[in-house]
Every structure is written in structure tokens, then in C-alpha cells.
Amino acid sequence: MSTHNELHELPDDDGTVLLIRETMARTTADLPPLPDLVGPARAQGRRRRARVRFAIGGGALAVAALGMAAAVALPADDGDPQVGGVINVAAPPSSSTAPPPPVHIEPTPGGSSMADLPPAERAKQEDFQNRAVPVLQSLLPETVGTVQRTDAGVRLYQGTKNGKSFFIIFSVRPSGSDPTTRPCLEAKGYVCKKTTLPGGIEATATTSPINNGNVTEAELFFHYGKSNVSLAIEPHDASNTSAPVTNDQLLELARASSFLDLVKAADKDPVEKEQKTVVGG
């Protein structure tokens, strides 16, 4: 008979069963232990994930390092881009954006515009306007809208918001030996406020009713160096909308370094003709 049948026909008593169990225990005791498959597999999985994370992190750091090197690397004073044995790769120059064209304003009969100026003077005035637009845009409140230069004159700009246009008059005009001052008047609907700018300069901001008192215009005024400086925002007449700026906002603008830099440049190299005072005129 087969071994299977022999085992099947063994007497089923307690002594025989115990003998069989002891024999099997002695047989398996001499065999080597089974390997732990779960532990190594878990450890291998952890190591694999760690390698993946390290590879991703290292790649990101490498890309970031290359980007920073391209952005900040500058050539030495002698024009040699090699510093400390490392070749620095300079980032390509950004493309310059041409300033937008001016708002065209048709001259009144017998009037003139910047198109009538000599080419050199026109270029000088347009350059000043292009420098002034971003400064005014950043310092005037959002209620004034998008600021643009015009071709009517170096002093005239325009703010547009929700279909309404507000003329902005920014003037830095040589005053000669007689600087103009602006006292605060007491009148109905007239609001005046003063402040002191850097250097002890007194600035005045006013809100004045015009057009039979239906709307108001706002103006900032002060004297700087040899020039009278003014910034006025006019109302939108068609909709009877007052100038959308307060005296406090104008005085805050006057204290801004970017605005004072514009004023300083125009005072040093004027873009307007000297102001003439006509007695009795």
C-alpha cells in the first residue's frame, strides 16, 4: 500500500498521535527558518520612495539654481563674465514695450498742439510725459481711472474710468524770481488743506466748486526750486461728475518720492516756458 494509506490505518489512540507530533517537530526543527518577506519588502519600498523623493527634490533644486544663476549673474566691471572660475550666464534682456500713443485732442481754431513743435522739443516733452504717466497712475486714486498722455500739450493728461474722462493738468513751470503762493480762502463750497513737504516746502490742496457750483475740481499747488508746481483734476462736465480725488489724496501724492523726482527733473531741465506775470492782466 501507499504511505498515505498506511498512515490512515494507524490506530487512533492518544499515544500514537503524540508520537507522530513529536516526530514531525524533530523533523522540522532541523530545517532553516523561513525568510521574512514582509520586512524586506517594506524596507525596500521605503528606500525606493526615498530615492524618488530625493531625485525629484534634487531636480527641482537644480532647476531653481540654474534659474537663479541666469537671473542674478552679472559680468564683472571689466566685462569678463567669469567670476571665481565659474562662467555666469546672464539672463536675456527683457523686451522693451513702446509707450502707448497719446490721446488726440483736436486744437481749437487758431490753437496749436505738440505736433507744431520742433522735433527735438517735441521729443523732449513726449519723453517727460511718458515718465509722468506711470507715476501719476500709481499715485492717483483708482477713481481717476487709466491715466494717458495727450498730444495737446506737455501739461495735459487724461484719466478714464467707466466711460468718464477727467482732464489732468500737471505743470512744473519756471516762475522767475517771483514765486507764486496760494492762500487758503474762505468761500462757500471751497475746501483748502495745507501740509509741509520734505525740505520745508508748503503744499496746498483745494477743492473748488465750478460750473455754477454743480461740480468741483481739485488742485495741488506748491513752489519747488525755481518752479511753480500744480496738479489739477477737472470734473467730467457731460455727466456732472466732480473730480474723483480728495485734498488728502493730493497731499499724499505730493509727498511721494517718485512724484518729487519728476518735479525735480522738470525744475532742473524745464519742459515749459517761464511763467510771465502781466500787471493788471
Residue, then its C-alpha position, 0 to 999 in steps of 0.5 A: m500500500s501507499t504511505h498515505n494509506e498506511l498512515h490512515e490505518l494507524p490506530d487512533d489512540d492518544g499515544t500514537v498521535l503524540l508520537i507522530r507530533e513529536t516526530m514531525a517537530r524533530t523533523t522540522a526543527d532541523l530545517p532553516p527558518l523561513p525568510d521574512l518577506v514582509g520586512p524586506a519588502r517594506a524596507q525596500g519600498r521605503r528606500r525606493r520612495a526615498r530615492v524618488r523623493f530625493a531625485i525629484g527634490g534634487g531636480a527641482l533644486a537644480v532647476a531653481a539654481l540654474g534659474m537663479a544663476a541666469a537671473v542674478a549673474l552679472p559680468a564683472d566691471d571689466g566685462d569678463p563674465q567669469v567670476g571665481g572660475v565659474i562662467n555666469v550666464a546672464a539672463p536675456p534682456s527683457s523686451s522693451t514695450a513702446p509707450p502707448p500713443p497719446v490721446h488726440i485732442e483736436p486744437t481749437p481754431g487758431g490753437s496749436s498742439m505738440a505736433d507744431l513743435p520742433p522735433a527735438e522739443r517735441a521729443k523732449q516733452e513726449d519723453f517727460q510725459n511718458r515718465a509722468v504717466p506711470v507715476l501719476q497712475s500709481l499715485l492717483p486714486e483708482t477713481v481717476g481711472t487709466v491715466q494717458r498722455t495727450d498730444a495737446g500739450v506737455r501739461l495735459y493728461q487724461g484719466t478714464k474710468n467707466g466711460k468718464s474722462f477727467f482732464i489732468i493738468f500737471s505743470v512744473r513751470p519756471s516762475g522767475s524770481d517771483p514765486t507764486t503762493r496760494p492762500c487758503l480762502e474762505a468761500k462757500g463750497y471751497v475746501c483748502k488743506k495745507t501740509t509741509l513737504p520734505g525740505g520745508i516746502e508748503a503744499t496746498a490742496t483745494t477743492s473748488p466748486i465750478n460750473n455754477g457750483n454743480v461740480t468741483e475740481a481739485e488742485l495741488f499747488f506748491h513752489y519747488g526750486k525755481s518752479n511753480v508746481s500744480l496738479a489739477i483734476e477737472p470734473h467730467d462736465a457731460s455727466n456732472t461728475s466732480a473730480p474723483v480725488t480728495n485734498d488728502q489724496l493730493l497731499e499724499l501724492a505730493r509727498a511721494s518720492s517718485f512724484l518729487d523726482l519728476v518735479k525735480a527733473a522738470d525744475k532742473d531741465p524745464v519742459e515749459k516756458e517761464q511763467k510771465t506775470v502781466v500787471g493788471g492782466 
